[in-house]
């Protein structure tokens, strides 16, 4: 069973306010993801923070752990590495707060598929949406993703402390190391929604109004 990890460390410069705390239909983005991700119950939900740590910590739902990433400016991989240490030995369900409207059924489908494939220690599982037609499929991958416990550990064992292992700059680099690489088709377009600008925020609000 994976553990839920919500990445909420960015400065939200283009949006101009903390993404995790924007109101979306009466709930903030963070609370929505925590509620939707209840299927991922291997451990207490973990929120990795950075630029807006104090504000998020003050508003976090009960029963959620908050962990500050001092290297948040280096990108998401440092946050996943921190989560891997905090949830040592557990598979991780990584949910960026940038994609806040993922419904509970997507988390549940990922959890079921992960278990059905034997919870591979070095595996990777992501959802995809087919936006094409029978004759011309058009596949788009989205969030959240599930990362096996040993694969996530690679983020803690790369770079200067392990000169025989190349640094991992992005989660895509980590995915290339996965075995197996798995995916499941879902029907929700919300796996592709990105909260980055004020225009994005207004559009997402229309979806939950």
Secondary structure, DSSP 8 states (H G I E B T S, - for coil): --EEEEEE----TTTTS-GGG-EETTEEHHHHHHHHGGG-BSSSEEEEESTTHHHHHHH--TTEEEEE-TTGGG-HHHHHHHHHHHTTTS-EEEEETTSTT--HHHHHHHHHHHHHTT--TT-EEEEEEE-S-SSS--EEEEEEEEE-HHHHHGGGS-BTTBTTS----SHHHHHHT-SSEEEEE-S-GGGS----SHHHHHHHHHHH-
